[in-house]
């Protein structure tokens, strides 16, 4: 199967964005004792008054889906030096403290690019310690502001290393493992009880073949220091691809978001906490022209299969959460509309109703939900 696109955080978001998950953490798993209903009740009437635009957006989803979502995600990049590290530390410290006020647990995804110029930061350089000084300055400055380990939430360094997102063509899986361990070691020096964990894509880019395939994730897990893993993340989306009949997509999450991958990885890493990053699209555009729409029923069908994968992970004893990507990217290079409402004022939407039905049943199944949308 030749995919037209391959999702990456770099293509989805600016350098800083937010998605939230459950606030309470116990050991290596998300503490499910604080229910989503409790969290939503505490937020009613307060999220909308926050001066953080993403918390305001979260308030809209909370209102439409009866408090189903417990939150949002922060994106960071690498500080090129100590001075930049201090500035970045001040900004992220302010952000996570704001989240804490509203009971929101941040998930901080750290992209391997430089804050100076957006250039890729090589896994080999990270592993060799070339970024140690800047990272230690960064984390020590965050610590000085009084941010607690709990307020730090979950950190996800070097996301989706098994894709072609970061220009790491000459890197082997071992390079990622060494880089992850190095970053995690420094992180835990300053925040020993804060959570950290890797995020892999369900499809691995095969550099020799020039395409993606569902293959074992083991090469990206072997050698990862288990003491530096509190949760494992799996990403997968129903990307459009060229099939025998033209443009097609995967309607079954068992193909693009197989829970067995997350379960096996979590067991190998010694954690019982997994989270999934996924979504469904309404429209796919090429050069501004709509070429592949999905009807509400088709999106609902995909959401149903996603729920099935989440429940599969729950049924083997995993604490499970899912982030739904719900932003309209049709006006950008990606050309895909992942949203469920066309505007902040669109209170009625068949797609939105399908999403809220999904969230209701996911909550009933004990799944923690978060959402990403900044527009």
Backbone torsions as a table, in degrees:
resi	resn	phi	psi	omega
1	UNK	NA	125.1	177.6
2	UNK	-97.8	109.2	-179.8
3	UNK	-77.0	139.2	176.3
4	UNK	-70.4	-37.4	-174.0
5	UNK	-133.7	159.4	170.8
6	UNK	-133.5	121.8	-174.9
7	UNK	-69.4	138.2	171.8
8	UNK	-142.0	152.2	176.7
9	UNK	-60.7	-33.4	-178.5
10	UNK	-61.4	-34.8	-178.3
11	UNK	-86.5	-14.0	-174.2
12	UNK	-94.8	-27.5	-166.1
13	UNK	-142.1	160.4	169.8
14	UNK	-73.6	-178.6	-175.6
15	UNK	-62.4	-21.4	-178.8
16	UNK	-135.7	120.3	173.5
17	UNK	-151.3	173.5	-171.4
18	UNK	-128.0	140.9	164.1
19	UNK	-140.8	140.7	-173.3
20	UNK	-113.4	157.0	174.6
21	UNK	-136.4	-177.5	-176.9
22	UNK	-58.4	142.3	-172.2
23	UNK	-75.4	-44.0	-170.5
24	UNK	-81.4	137.4	-179.2
25	UNK	-129.3	139.5	177.7
26	UNK	-135.9	114.9	179.5
27	UNK	62.6	-128.6	-177.6
28	UNK	-97.0	14.2	-177.5
29	UNK	-139.4	156.3	176.1
30	UNK	-68.6	130.7	-179.8
31	UNK	-76.4	113.7	-175.3
32	UNK	-90.3	2.9	-174.9
33	UNK	-68.6	-33.4	174.4
34	UNK	-80.7	110.9	-172.9
35	UNK	-74.9	159.6	176.7
36	UNK	-62.9	-34.1	178.4
37	UNK	-61.4	-44.5	178.3
38	UNK	-60.6	-45.1	-178.4
39	UNK	-62.5	-44.8	-177.8
40	UNK	-64.1	-39.4	180.0
41	UNK	-61.4	-41.0	-178.5
42	UNK	-69.1	-23.4	-178.1
43	UNK	-88.8	-23.3	-174.4
44	UNK	-54.7	128.9	177.8
45	UNK	82.5	-2.4	-177.7
46	UNK	-118.2	-38.8	-179.3
47	UNK	-57.8	-44.1	-177.1
48	UNK	-63.4	-22.8	-178.5
49	UNK	-90.0	-3.7	177.6
50	UNK	-68.4	149.8	176.4
51	UNK	-88.1	3.3	176.1
52	UNK	-85.8	118.6	-175.7
53	UNK	-59.8	-31.4	-178.8
54	UNK	-74.9	-34.0	174.5
55	UNK	-69.0	-33.5	174.6
56	UNK	-64.0	-40.6	177.4
57	UNK	-65.7	-40.5	178.0
58	UNK	-59.9	-36.9	179.2
59	UNK	-60.0	-35.3	178.2
60	UNK	-64.4	-45.2	178.7
61	UNK	-65.1	-40.1	179.4
62	UNK	-60.7	-40.4	-179.3
63	UNK	-68.5	-41.2	-175.9
64	UNK	-73.9	-35.8	-175.7
65	UNK	-109.2	28.2	173.1
66	UNK	55.0	45.6	174.3
67	UNK	72.5	25.0	-174.9
68	UNK	-70.2	-36.0	-173.5
69	UNK	-87.8	135.4	177.0
70	UNK	-100.6	15.5	170.6
71	UNK	156.0	-138.6	-179.5
72	UNK	-152.8	-166.2	-172.7
73	UNK	-144.9	140.0	178.2
74	UNK	-110.7	133.0	178.6
75	UNK	-104.1	135.5	177.2
76	UNK	-128.7	163.0	174.2
77	UNK	-125.8	-172.6	-176.5
78	UNK	-89.6	131.7	174.0
79	UNK	-71.5	130.9	-178.9
80	UNK	-72.8	-22.5	-179.3
81	UNK	-159.3	179.5	-177.0
82	UNK	-63.3	-39.7	-179.7
83	UNK	-62.2	-45.2	177.5
84	UNK	-65.0	-36.5	178.8
85	UNK	-60.4	-38.3	179.0
86	UNK	-65.9	-44.2	179.9
87	UNK	-64.6	-44.4	179.9
88	UNK	-64.7	-36.9	179.8
89	UNK	-62.8	-42.0	-179.8
90	UNK	-62.0	-40.7	-178.1
91	UNK	-68.8	-45.1	-177.5
92	UNK	-71.4	-32.7	177.6
93	UNK	-63.5	-43.6	177.4
94	UNK	-61.1	-41.0	-177.8
95	UNK	-64.6	-50.8	-175.8
96	UNK	-68.7	-29.8	175.7
97	UNK	-67.3	-39.2	176.4
98	UNK	-62.8	-41.3	177.0
99	UNK	-60.0	-42.4	-177.3
100	UNK	-62.7	-34.8	178.8
101	UNK	-58.1	-37.0	-176.4
102	UNK	-100.9	12.4	176.6
103	UNK	73.1	24.4	-176.4
104	UNK	-101.9	129.7	179.3
105	UNK	-95.1	115.1	-178.8
106	UNK	-75.3	146.7	169.5
107	UNK	-115.2	111.2	-171.3
108	UNK	-99.6	109.6	-178.7
109	UNK	-95.4	120.9	-173.7
110	UNK	-105.0	104.9	-178.3
111	UNK	-78.6	141.6	-179.7
112	UNK	-81.5	61.7	174.5
113	UNK	-133.9	156.6	-176.9
114	UNK	-86.1	137.9	176.3
115	UNK	-67.9	-18.1	-176.8
116	UNK	-72.0	-46.4	-173.5
117	UNK	-141.5	4.3	179.9
118	UNK	77.1	6.5	179.6
119	UNK	-72.5	150.6	179.8
120	UNK	-64.9	141.2	173.4
121	UNK	-101.7	120.0	-173.6
122	UNK	-73.0	143.3	176.6
123	UNK	-59.9	-37.7	-178.3
124	UNK	-62.5	-40.4	179.4
125	UNK	-67.6	-38.9	177.4
126	UNK	-62.6	-47.2	-178.3
127	UNK	-62.6	-33.0	-178.1
128	UNK	-79.1	-3.2	177.1
129	UNK	86.8	12.9	-176.9
130	UNK	-70.6	-14.9	179.5
131	UNK	-111.0	8.2	-175.4
132	UNK	-59.4	-48.3	-175.6
133	UNK	-60.9	-46.8	-179.7
134	UNK	-64.5	-40.0	-179.2
135	UNK	-67.6	-40.8	179.5
136	UNK	-65.6	-38.4	175.5
137	UNK	-62.2	-45.1	-179.7
138	UNK	-57.4	-53.4	-176.5
139	UNK	-71.2	-35.8	179.2
140	UNK	-66.1	-36.1	178.3
141	UNK	-69.3	-37.0	175.1
142	UNK	-61.8	-44.4	-178.8
143	UNK	-60.3	-39.8	-177.6
144	UNK	-63.5	-24.8	-179.5
145	UNK	-76.3	-7.9	179.8
146	UNK	94.6	7.4	176.5
147	UNK	-63.1	132.0	-179.6
148	UNK	-90.4	166.3	177.0
149	UNK	-60.1	-39.3	179.7
150	UNK	-64.6	-41.1	-179.4
151	UNK	-66.8	-24.3	178.3
152	UNK	-65.5	-27.3	178.7
153	UNK	70.5	-138.2	180.0
154	UNK	-111.1	127.7	177.4
155	UNK	-105.9	139.2	-175.0
156	UNK	-128.3	87.1	-179.1
157	UNK	-79.8	144.4	173.4
158	UNK	56.5	59.3	-175.4
159	UNK	-66.5	155.2	177.3
160	UNK	41.0	54.0	-178.8
161	UNK	-68.3	-13.8	-179.3
162	UNK	-89.8	12.2	175.5
163	UNK	-110.4	-179.0	177.7
164	UNK	-97.6	24.9	-172.7
165	UNK	-70.8	-30.1	-167.2
166	UNK	-112.6	14.9	177.2
167	UNK	64.3	35.2	-177.1
168	UNK	-100.9	43.8	-172.7
169	UNK	-58.3	-30.6	-177.5
170	UNK	-96.4	8.5	-179.1
171	UNK	-93.1	142.2	173.9
172	UNK	-97.9	160.8	176.3
173	UNK	-51.8	-34.2	178.9
174	UNK	-61.0	-31.7	178.6
175	UNK	-64.8	-41.7	176.8
176	UNK	-63.3	-46.7	-177.9
177	UNK	-56.9	-46.9	-180.0
178	UNK	-64.8	-40.2	179.6
179	UNK	-66.7	-42.9	178.7
180	UNK	-61.1	-46.3	-179.6
181	UNK	-61.7	-39.4	-180.0
182	UNK	-64.5	-47.2	-180.0
183	UNK	-62.9	-46.1	-178.6
184	UNK	-61.9	-37.6	179.0
185	UNK	-61.6	-45.6	179.8
186	UNK	-67.1	-42.0	178.8
187	UNK	-56.5	-47.6	-176.6
188	UNK	-71.4	-20.2	175.2
189	UNK	-60.4	-36.5	-175.4
190	UNK	-100.2	-29.7	-178.6
191	UNK	-133.3	73.5	-170.9
192	UNK	-63.3	-26.6	-179.0
193	UNK	-108.0	3.1	173.7
194	UNK	-74.7	156.4	-174.6
195	UNK	-90.9	146.7	177.8
196	UNK	-147.1	151.3	179.2
197	UNK	-174.3	156.4	179.9
198	UNK	-82.8	157.5	173.2
199	UNK	-127.8	121.2	177.3
200	UNK	-114.3	152.5	173.7
201	UNK	-83.9	151.1	-179.9
202	UNK	-68.4	-22.7	178.6
203	UNK	-113.1	134.4	-178.9
204	UNK	-101.6	134.1	177.0
205	UNK	-79.2	125.2	179.8
206	UNK	-97.4	104.9	-172.9
207	UNK	-62.2	-38.4	-178.7
208	UNK	-66.4	-39.9	-177.5
209	UNK	-85.5	-24.0	-179.7
210	UNK	77.1	24.5	176.6
211	UNK	-146.9	179.8	-179.3
212	UNK	-107.9	157.0	179.2
213	UNK	-158.4	154.4	174.3
214	UNK	-83.9	106.4	-179.5
215	UNK	-130.2	165.0	179.2
216	UNK	-55.7	140.6	-179.7
217	UNK	-88.9	-1.8	-173.1
218	UNK	-50.2	-41.4	-178.1
219	UNK	-58.7	-25.9	-180.0
220	UNK	-91.6	1.7	-178.8
221	UNK	-116.8	-30.4	-177.5
222	UNK	-64.9	123.3	-179.5
223	UNK	97.2	-10.1	176.0
224	UNK	-66.2	130.9	179.5
225	UNK	-68.9	113.8	-175.4
226	UNK	-63.2	-24.7	178.5
227	UNK	-72.4	-9.5	179.2
228	UNK	-106.6	19.9	179.9
229	UNK	-128.9	115.7	175.8
230	UNK	-109.1	-16.8	179.3
231	UNK	-159.4	151.3	176.8
232	UNK	-118.0	136.7	179.7
233	UNK	-115.4	142.3	176.4
234	UNK	-125.9	132.6	-180.0
235	UNK	-113.4	138.6	175.7
236	UNK	-165.4	138.7	-177.2
237	UNK	-134.9	151.9	176.9
238	UNK	-81.0	71.2	-176.3
239	UNK	-67.8	143.0	172.2
240	UNK	-64.0	145.0	176.2
241	UNK	-146.5	164.4	-179.6
242	UNK	-89.6	114.5	177.9
243	UNK	-109.1	-170.9	-178.5
244	UNK	-62.3	-32.3	-178.1
245	UNK	-100.3	15.9	-177.4
246	UNK	107.1	-147.5	-179.5
247	UNK	-69.5	133.3	178.6
248	UNK	-138.9	174.7	173.1
249	UNK	-147.7	165.6	175.9
250	UNK	-85.0	122.2	178.4
251	UNK	-94.4	-4.0	-176.5
252	UNK	-119.7	118.2	-179.0
253	UNK	-64.9	-15.9	175.4
254	UNK	-61.0	-21.6	178.7
255	UNK	-89.3	-43.8	-174.0
256	UNK	-103.2	-11.7	179.3
257	UNK	-144.2	58.5	-174.8
258	UNK	-70.1	118.0	-177.8
259	UNK	-59.0	-29.8	-178.0
260	UNK	-59.8	-32.3	177.1
261	UNK	-63.2	-45.9	-179.6
262	UNK	-67.2	-41.6	-179.3
263	UNK	-62.2	-49.0	-179.1
264	UNK	-63.1	-42.6	-179.9
265	UNK	-64.0	-45.0	-179.8
266	UNK	-60.7	-42.9	179.2
267	UNK	-63.5	-42.7	179.1
268	UNK	-63.0	-31.3	-177.5
269	UNK	-93.0	-3.7	176.3
270	UNK	77.4	29.4	177.4
271	UNK	-123.1	154.4	176.3
272	UNK	-115.0	20.9	178.7
273	UNK	-118.5	124.6	177.4
274	UNK	-131.3	148.4	174.0
275	UNK	-138.4	152.7	-174.6
276	UNK	-122.7	140.7	174.8
277	UNK	-115.7	118.8	-172.8
278	UNK	-158.7	-175.2	178.5
279	UNK	175.4	-179.3	175.2
280	UNK	-134.6	150.7	-178.5
281	UNK	-109.6	156.3	175.5
282	UNK	-100.9	-31.1	-173.7
283	UNK	-149.5	142.4	175.7
284	UNK	-123.3	128.7	-175.5
285	UNK	-118.9	146.6	170.2
286	UNK	-126.8	122.0	-177.4
287	UNK	53.4	39.9	176.8
288	UNK	78.8	1.0	-179.4
289	UNK	-104.6	129.6	178.6
290	UNK	-68.8	120.6	-178.0
291	UNK	-119.8	-14.4	-176.7
292	UNK	-155.3	92.2	176.2
293	UNK	-91.4	153.1	172.1
294	UNK	-117.1	134.1	177.6
295	UNK	-76.6	162.2	-179.9
296	UNK	-55.2	-42.5	-179.3
297	UNK	-62.4	-34.8	178.5
298	UNK	-70.3	-40.0	176.6
299	UNK	-65.1	-40.5	178.3
300	UNK	-62.9	-37.9	178.1
301	UNK	-61.9	-43.9	179.5
302	UNK	-65.3	-43.5	178.4
303	UNK	-60.1	-36.7	178.4
304	UNK	-62.2	-41.6	-179.5
305	UNK	-72.3	-31.5	174.6
306	UNK	-62.1	-45.5	178.4
307	UNK	-58.6	-38.7	178.8
308	UNK	-60.2	-39.8	178.5
309	UNK	-68.9	-39.0	178.5
310	UNK	-62.6	-43.8	-179.6
311	UNK	-65.8	-35.2	177.9
312	UNK	-60.3	-40.2	177.9
313	UNK	-69.6	-39.8	178.0
314	UNK	-62.3	-38.7	-174.4
315	UNK	-68.3	-15.2	176.5
316	UNK	-102.2	16.1	173.2
317	UNK	94.3	11.8	178.6
318	UNK	-85.0	143.8	166.8
319	UNK	-82.2	123.1	-167.4
320	UNK	-120.9	135.6	171.0
321	UNK	-136.6	159.9	-178.7
322	UNK	-140.7	138.1	172.3
323	UNK	-106.2	126.9	177.8
324	UNK	-98.9	117.3	175.9
325	UNK	-78.8	121.0	-170.8
326	UNK	-135.9	35.9	-179.0
327	UNK	-104.4	145.5	176.9
328	UNK	-80.6	110.7	179.1
329	UNK	-110.2	17.2	-175.1
330	UNK	-66.9	-26.3	-179.6
331	UNK	-87.6	4.1	-179.2
332	UNK	-112.9	-179.7	-176.5
333	UNK	-56.1	-33.4	-178.6
334	UNK	-61.0	-40.3	175.9
335	UNK	70.8	28.1	-178.9
336	UNK	-128.7	135.2	177.3
337	UNK	-100.0	107.5	179.7
338	UNK	-96.0	0.9	-172.8
339	UNK	-76.7	165.9	179.2
340	UNK	-118.3	-15.3	173.3
341	UNK	-129.9	142.4	-174.7
342	UNK	-80.2	-18.5	178.2
343	UNK	-160.5	170.9	178.0
344	UNK	-65.7	-19.9	-176.7
345	UNK	-97.9	-1.2	-179.1
346	UNK	-86.9	89.7	-176.2
347	UNK	-82.9	-18.0	-179.9
348	UNK	-117.4	125.5	-178.6
349	UNK	-158.5	129.6	178.3
350	UNK	-63.5	-39.8	177.3
351	UNK	-64.1	-40.9	178.1
352	UNK	-62.5	-39.8	177.9
353	UNK	-63.1	-37.3	177.9
354	UNK	-64.7	-41.5	178.4
355	UNK	-63.7	-45.0	-178.4
356	UNK	-66.1	-33.2	175.0
357	UNK	-64.5	-42.1	176.7
358	UNK	-59.7	-46.9	-177.2
359	UNK	-65.0	-36.5	179.6
360	UNK	-62.2	-45.7	-177.7
361	UNK	-73.6	-31.9	176.5
362	UNK	-65.8	-43.0	177.4
363	UNK	-60.5	-41.9	179.5
364	UNK	-62.9	-26.6	179.9
365	UNK	-88.1	3.0	178.4
366	UNK	83.2	20.3	-179.8
367	UNK	-93.7	132.7	175.1
368	UNK	-84.8	135.3	-175.7
369	UNK	-117.8	146.1	171.1
370	UNK	-140.1	169.1	-176.5
371	UNK	-144.0	149.5	172.0
372	UNK	-120.9	124.4	173.9
373	UNK	-168.5	123.3	-179.6
374	UNK	-112.3	-0.5	-175.4
375	UNK	-102.0	NA	NA
